[in-house]
Amino acid sequence: MSLRNYEEDSKQEKLYREMYKNQTLKYVTDQKKNYEQFGVIKMSMFKALSLLDTFVDSSDPDLNIPNSIHAFQTAERIRKKFPDNKEYQITGLIHDIGKVLYTFKYPEWSIVGDTFVLGCKLPKSMVYYNLTVDHPDRDNTELGIYEKGCGLEKLNISFGHDEYLYMVLKQNKSKHKLSETYLDIIRYHSLYPWHSKGEYRELMNDKDYKTLKNVNEFNNFDLYSKEDDAIITDDIIDYYKNLLKEYFLEDILF
């Protein structure tokens, strides 16, 4: 199965065209400010996952199934390789839960798709780079507004389900048992120019190289699980229901 093949005149191209038109530095900073404090909706992580039963990611040329099924596929791939690492399995299960943004009427270009850094030069390895011709960062400098070696933590990355879920989990940190290592995997798993194309190296610090290794490993489970059986049995669902209860001590504020 050939994965991540992006064609012209496709729904993926249409989505990225809108993304590159609207994902600007100002948009990203405004969204981060909007979510400096959560508390609008309170629900369990399993409930949040079930909301993805009706969400199909139109940015993904490899999937035409609900995102909730992909969540179980990813978690199961991890469980086969790391049967004792429950924290990793949970990360696989919830990594896309930030896509619940669709229930808040967010446009898909601000939910899904590859993420990229705003405030510095756009790398040519980006998906549909030709569509960035009018983006304000198209001809920026390599470092832009950043300092060399500042670290990923200080970058403004396009706003979507990754950053949103990371912010949710950080602000609900007393309600779950996930460590920073796995939160970083969630935060950067869609930053394909970085983890798969070798971009933004001049902005990384020492910690980021360990994160890069972790995200690349995770990407193998996330990407290639799309080839797996889409039938999720009751036993699989029950296993992860219990795991969610173990790692999430209370309902989460979204």
Sine and cosine of phi, psi and omega as CSV:
sin_phi,cos_phi,sin_psi,cos_psi,sin_omega,cos_omega
0.00,0.00,0.83,-0.55,0.03,-1.00
-1.00,0.03,0.79,-0.61,-0.12,-0.99
-0.92,-0.40,0.41,-0.91,0.06,-1.00
0.84,0.54,0.76,0.65,0.13,-0.99
-0.98,-0.20,0.92,-0.38,-0.09,-1.00
-0.97,-0.22,0.86,-0.52,-0.10,-1.00
-0.96,-0.26,0.35,-0.94,0.08,-1.00
-0.97,0.26,0.41,-0.91,0.04,-1.00
0.83,0.56,0.62,0.79,0.01,-1.00
-0.91,-0.41,0.19,-0.98,0.06,-1.00
-0.91,0.40,-0.46,0.89,0.06,-1.00
-0.92,0.40,-0.70,0.71,0.01,-1.00
-0.89,0.47,-0.65,0.76,0.02,-1.00
-0.88,0.47,-0.68,0.73,-0.01,-1.00
-0.91,0.42,-0.70,0.71,-0.01,-1.00
-0.92,0.39,-0.52,0.86,0.06,-1.00
-0.87,0.49,-0.69,0.72,0.04,-1.00
-0.93,0.37,-0.62,0.78,0.01,-1.00
-0.87,0.50,-0.76,0.65,-0.06,-1.00
-0.95,0.33,-0.35,0.94,0.07,-1.00
-0.97,0.23,-0.56,0.83,-0.19,-0.98
-0.94,-0.34,-0.41,0.91,-0.02,-1.00
-0.99,0.14,1.00,-0.05,0.02,-1.00
-0.89,-0.45,0.17,-0.99,0.02,-1.00
-0.85,0.53,-0.68,0.74,0.01,-1.00
-0.89,0.45,-0.68,0.73,0.01,-1.00
-0.86,0.50,-0.70,0.71,-0.03,-1.00
-0.90,0.44,-0.73,0.68,-0.01,-1.00
-0.91,0.41,-0.57,0.82,0.05,-1.00
-0.91,0.42,-0.66,0.75,-0.01,-1.00
-0.92,0.39,-0.65,0.76,0.05,-1.00
-0.88,0.48,-0.64,0.77,0.01,-1.00
-0.92,0.40,-0.60,0.80,0.02,-1.00
-0.87,0.50,-0.52,0.86,-0.09,-1.00
-0.93,-0.36,0.51,0.86,0.09,-1.00
-0.92,0.39,-0.39,0.92,0.06,-1.00
-0.60,-0.80,0.76,-0.65,-0.01,-1.00
-0.98,-0.18,0.17,-0.99,0.05,-1.00
0.53,-0.85,0.19,0.98,-0.03,-1.00
-0.97,0.25,-0.73,0.68,-0.08,-1.00
-0.75,-0.66,0.68,-0.74,0.04,-1.00
-0.88,-0.47,0.81,-0.59,0.01,-1.00
-0.37,-0.93,0.27,-0.96,0.05,-1.00
-0.97,0.25,0.35,-0.94,0.03,-1.00
-0.92,0.39,-0.52,0.85,0.04,-1.00
-0.93,0.37,-0.62,0.79,0.07,-1.00
-0.89,0.46,-0.69,0.72,0.03,-1.00
-0.87,0.49,-0.67,0.74,0.03,-1.00
-0.88,0.47,-0.64,0.76,-0.03,-1.00
-0.91,0.41,-0.40,0.92,0.06,-1.00
-0.91,0.41,-0.35,0.94,0.02,-1.00
-0.99,0.10,0.02,1.00,0.06,-1.00
-0.88,0.48,-0.42,0.91,-0.06,-1.00
-0.91,-0.40,0.22,0.97,-0.02,-1.00
-0.93,-0.37,0.85,-0.52,0.08,-1.00
-0.91,-0.42,0.82,-0.57,-0.09,-1.00
-0.96,0.28,0.95,-0.31,-0.06,-1.00
-0.98,0.19,-0.10,1.00,0.07,-1.00
-0.99,0.12,-0.22,0.98,-0.14,-0.99
-0.99,-0.15,0.91,-0.41,-0.01,-1.00
-0.96,0.28,-0.11,0.99,-0.10,-0.99
-0.97,-0.25,-0.14,0.99,-0.09,-1.00
-0.81,-0.59,0.69,-0.72,0.16,-0.99
-0.71,-0.71,0.50,0.87,0.03,-1.00
-0.88,-0.48,0.35,-0.94,0.03,-1.00
-0.84,0.54,0.55,-0.84,-0.06,-1.00
-0.91,0.42,-0.43,0.90,0.02,-1.00
-0.90,0.44,-0.58,0.82,0.03,-1.00
-0.93,0.38,-0.68,0.73,0.06,-1.00
-0.86,0.51,-0.56,0.83,0.02,-1.00
-0.88,0.48,-0.73,0.68,0.02,-1.00
-0.92,0.39,-0.62,0.78,0.04,-1.00
-0.85,0.52,-0.72,0.70,-0.02,-1.00
-0.90,0.43,-0.73,0.69,-0.01,-1.00
-0.88,0.48,-0.64,0.77,-0.02,-1.00
-0.93,0.37,-0.61,0.79,0.08,-1.00
-0.87,0.50,-0.68,0.73,0.01,-1.00
-0.92,0.40,-0.66,0.75,-0.03,-1.00
-0.89,0.45,-0.58,0.81,0.03,-1.00
-0.91,0.43,-0.61,0.80,-0.04,-1.00
-1.00,0.08,-0.59,0.81,-0.05,-1.00
-0.78,-0.63,0.95,0.31,-0.09,-1.00
-0.89,0.45,-0.35,0.94,-0.03,-1.00
-0.98,-0.17,-0.11,0.99,-0.04,-1.00
-0.99,-0.11,0.99,0.11,-0.06,-1.00
-0.93,0.36,-0.53,0.85,0.01,-1.00
-0.90,0.43,-0.61,0.79,0.05,-1.00
-0.92,0.38,-0.66,0.75,0.03,-1.00
-0.87,0.49,-0.70,0.72,0.03,-1.00
-0.88,0.48,-0.65,0.76,0.03,-1.00
-0.86,0.51,-0.69,0.72,0.05,-1.00
-0.88,0.48,-0.62,0.78,-0.03,-1.00
-0.93,0.38,-0.65,0.76,-0.15,-0.99
-0.98,-0.19,-0.02,1.00,-0.21,-0.98
-0.85,0.53,-0.44,0.90,-0.02,-1.00
-0.97,-0.26,0.16,0.99,-0.08,-1.00
-0.89,0.46,-0.37,0.93,0.07,-1.00
-0.86,0.52,-0.25,0.97,0.03,-1.00
-0.94,0.34,-0.06,1.00,0.16,-0.99
-0.87,0.48,-0.18,0.98,0.10,-1.00
-0.80,0.59,-0.43,0.90,0.00,-1.00
-0.90,0.43,-0.45,0.89,0.03,-1.00
-0.96,0.27,-0.28,0.96,0.07,-1.00
-1.00,-0.07,0.21,0.98,0.05,-1.00
0.93,0.36,0.43,0.90,0.11,-0.99
-0.95,0.32,0.57,-0.82,0.10,-0.99
-0.94,0.35,0.50,-0.87,-0.07,-1.00
-0.88,0.47,-0.49,0.87,0.00,-1.00
-0.91,0.41,-0.24,0.97,0.06,-1.00
-0.94,-0.34,0.36,0.93,0.02,-1.00
-0.80,-0.60,-0.73,0.69,-0.18,-0.98
-0.85,-0.52,-0.01,-1.00,0.03,-1.00
1.00,-0.05,0.21,-0.98,0.06,-1.00
-0.90,0.44,0.63,-0.78,0.09,-1.00
-1.00,-0.09,0.25,-0.97,-0.02,-1.00
-0.43,-0.90,0.26,-0.96,-0.07,-1.00
-1.00,0.02,0.72,-0.69,0.11,-0.99
-0.99,-0.16,0.50,-0.87,0.04,-1.00
0.99,-0.11,0.08,1.00,0.10,-0.99
-0.53,-0.85,0.10,-1.00,-0.09,-1.00
-0.84,0.54,0.70,-0.72,0.05,-1.00
-0.97,0.22,0.79,-0.61,-0.01,-1.00
-0.96,0.27,0.58,-0.81,-0.03,-1.00
-0.94,0.35,-0.22,0.98,0.00,-1.00
-0.99,0.17,-0.06,1.00,0.01,-1.00
-0.89,0.46,0.54,-0.84,0.10,-1.00
-0.86,0.51,0.74,-0.67,0.00,-1.00
0.81,0.59,0.72,0.70,0.00,-1.00
-0.82,0.57,-0.53,0.85,-0.02,-1.00
-0.87,0.50,-0.34,0.94,-0.02,-1.00
-1.00,0.10,-0.05,1.00,-0.04,-1.00
-1.00,-0.04,0.17,0.99,-0.15,-0.99
-0.82,0.58,-0.51,0.86,-0.03,-1.00
-0.98,-0.21,0.11,0.99,-0.02,-1.00
-0.96,0.28,0.67,-0.74,-0.04,-1.00
-0.89,0.46,-0.34,0.94,0.02,-1.00
-0.99,-0.11,0.05,1.00,-0.05,-1.00
-0.81,0.58,-0.71,0.71,-0.07,-1.00
-0.93,-0.38,0.43,0.90,0.08,-1.00
-0.93,0.37,0.11,-0.99,0.07,-1.00
-0.99,0.12,0.23,-0.97,-0.03,-1.00
-0.84,0.54,-0.67,0.74,-0.01,-1.00
-1.00,0.00,-0.51,0.86,0.00,-1.00
0.86,0.52,-0.82,-0.57,-0.04,-1.00
-1.00,0.08,0.01,1.00,-0.11,-0.99
-0.97,-0.23,0.26,-0.97,0.09,-1.00
-0.98,-0.20,0.54,-0.84,0.02,-1.00
-0.85,0.53,0.74,-0.67,0.03,-1.00
0.96,0.29,0.33,0.94,-0.05,-1.00
-0.93,0.37,-0.43,0.90,0.01,-1.00
0.99,-0.14,0.51,-0.86,-0.02,-1.00
-0.86,0.52,-0.54,0.84,-0.05,-1.00
-0.82,0.57,-0.50,0.87,-0.07,-1.00
-1.00,-0.08,0.03,1.00,-0.04,-1.00
-1.00,0.04,0.49,-0.87,0.12,-0.99
-0.99,-0.12,0.96,-0.27,-0.05,-1.00
-0.98,-0.20,0.60,-0.80,-0.04,-1.00
-0.74,0.67,0.66,-0.75,-0.14,-0.99
-0.99,0.13,0.78,-0.62,0.03,-1.00
-0.28,-0.96,-0.38,-0.92,-0.12,-0.99
-0.92,0.40,-0.47,0.88,0.00,-1.00
-0.91,0.42,-0.84,0.54,-0.04,-1.00
-0.90,0.44,-0.63,0.78,-0.01,-1.00
-0.88,0.48,-0.77,0.64,-0.02,-1.00
-0.91,0.42,-0.62,0.79,0.06,-1.00
-0.85,0.53,-0.71,0.70,0.00,-1.00
-0.91,0.42,-0.64,0.77,0.06,-1.00
-0.85,0.52,-0.75,0.66,-0.06,-1.00
-0.93,0.35,-0.59,0.81,0.04,-1.00
-0.91,0.42,-0.66,0.76,-0.03,-1.00
-0.98,0.19,-0.26,0.97,0.08,-1.00
-0.94,-0.34,0.50,0.87,-0.16,-0.99
-0.88,0.47,-0.41,0.91,0.02,-1.00
-0.98,0.19,-0.11,0.99,-0.10,-1.00
-0.96,-0.29,0.02,1.00,0.02,-1.00
-0.57,-0.82,0.16,-0.99,-0.08,-1.00
-0.89,-0.46,0.37,0.93,0.01,-1.00
-0.99,0.17,0.70,-0.72,-0.02,-1.00
-1.00,0.06,0.21,-0.98,-0.04,-1.00
-0.87,0.50,-0.56,0.83,0.01,-1.00
-0.82,0.57,-0.70,0.71,-0.06,-1.00
-0.99,0.13,-0.47,0.88,0.12,-0.99
-0.90,0.44,-0.61,0.79,0.02,-1.00
-0.92,0.39,-0.58,0.81,0.07,-1.00
-0.87,0.49,-0.71,0.70,0.04,-1.00
-0.87,0.49,-0.69,0.72,-0.10,-0.99
-0.91,0.40,-0.58,0.82,-0.16,-0.99
-0.92,-0.39,0.16,0.99,-0.14,-0.99
-0.94,0.35,-0.34,0.94,0.04,-1.00
-0.99,-0.13,0.04,1.00,-0.03,-1.00
-0.99,0.13,0.91,0.42,-0.10,-0.99
-0.87,0.50,-0.63,0.78,0.04,-1.00
-0.84,0.54,-0.53,0.85,0.00,-1.00
-0.99,0.17,-0.83,0.56,-0.16,-0.99
-0.99,0.11,-0.30,0.95,-0.04,-1.00
-0.88,-0.48,-0.25,0.97,-0.06,-1.00
-0.87,-0.49,0.02,1.00,0.08,-1.00
0.97,0.25,0.34,0.94,-0.03,-1.00
-1.00,0.06,0.25,-0.97,0.10,-0.99
0.91,0.42,0.33,0.94,-0.03,-1.00
-0.89,0.46,-0.54,0.84,-0.04,-1.00
-0.93,0.36,-0.24,0.97,-0.01,-1.00
-0.99,-0.12,-0.17,0.99,-0.09,-1.00
-0.98,0.22,0.49,-0.87,0.19,-0.98
-0.94,-0.34,-0.05,-1.00,-0.10,-0.99
-0.87,0.49,-0.66,0.75,-0.02,-1.00
-0.87,0.50,-0.58,0.81,-0.09,-1.00
-0.90,0.43,-0.44,0.90,-0.01,-1.00
-0.94,0.34,-0.56,0.83,0.10,-1.00
-0.94,0.35,-0.66,0.75,0.05,-1.00
-0.88,0.48,-0.65,0.76,0.02,-1.00
-0.85,0.52,-0.71,0.71,0.02,-1.00
-0.87,0.49,-0.68,0.73,-0.01,-1.00
-0.91,0.41,-0.68,0.73,-0.03,-1.00
-0.93,0.37,-0.62,0.78,0.04,-1.00
-0.90,0.44,-0.64,0.77,0.06,-1.00
-0.89,0.45,-0.72,0.69,0.01,-1.00
-0.87,0.49,-0.62,0.79,-0.03,-1.00
-0.86,0.51,-0.53,0.85,0.04,-1.00
-0.90,0.44,-0.57,0.82,0.05,-1.00
-0.98,0.22,-0.68,0.73,-0.04,-1.00
-0.90,0.43,-0.77,0.64,-0.08,-1.00
-0.95,0.32,-0.77,0.63,-0.15,-0.99
-0.99,0.11,-0.16,0.99,0.11,-0.99
-0.92,0.40,-0.29,0.96,0.02,-1.00
-0.90,0.43,-0.28,0.96,0.02,-1.00
-1.00,0.07,-0.14,0.99,-0.16,-0.99
-1.00,0.08,0.16,-0.99,0.03,-1.00
-0.85,0.52,0.74,-0.67,-0.02,-1.00
-1.00,-0.03,0.11,0.99,0.02,-1.00
-1.00,0.01,0.90,-0.45,-0.02,-1.00
-0.96,-0.28,0.91,-0.40,-0.10,-1.00
-0.98,0.19,0.26,-0.97,0.05,-1.00
-0.89,0.46,-0.57,0.82,0.02,-1.00
-0.89,0.45,-0.65,0.76,0.03,-1.00
-0.91,0.42,-0.71,0.71,0.00,-1.00
-0.88,0.47,-0.69,0.72,0.00,-1.00
-0.89,0.45,-0.62,0.78,0.01,-1.00
-0.86,0.51,-0.72,0.69,-0.06,-1.00
-0.98,0.21,-0.46,0.89,0.13,-0.99
-0.86,0.51,-0.71,0.70,0.01,-1.00
-0.92,0.39,-0.60,0.80,0.01,-1.00
-0.92,0.39,-0.63,0.78,0.04,-1.00
-0.89,0.45,-0.62,0.78,0.04,-1.00
-0.91,0.41,-0.52,0.85,0.00,-1.00
-0.96,0.29,-0.62,0.79,-0.11,-0.99
-0.99,-0.12,-0.32,0.95,0.04,-1.00
-0.89,-0.45,0.94,-0.34,-0.18,-0.98
-0.98,0.18,-0.40,0.92,0.00,-1.00
-0.58,-0.82,0.18,-0.98,0.16,-0.99
-0.89,0.45,0.42,-0.91,-0.11,-0.99
-0.96,-0.29,0.61,-0.80,0.10,-0.99
-1.00,0.06,0.83,-0.55,0.00,-1.00
-0.95,-0.30,0.00,0.00,0.00,0.00
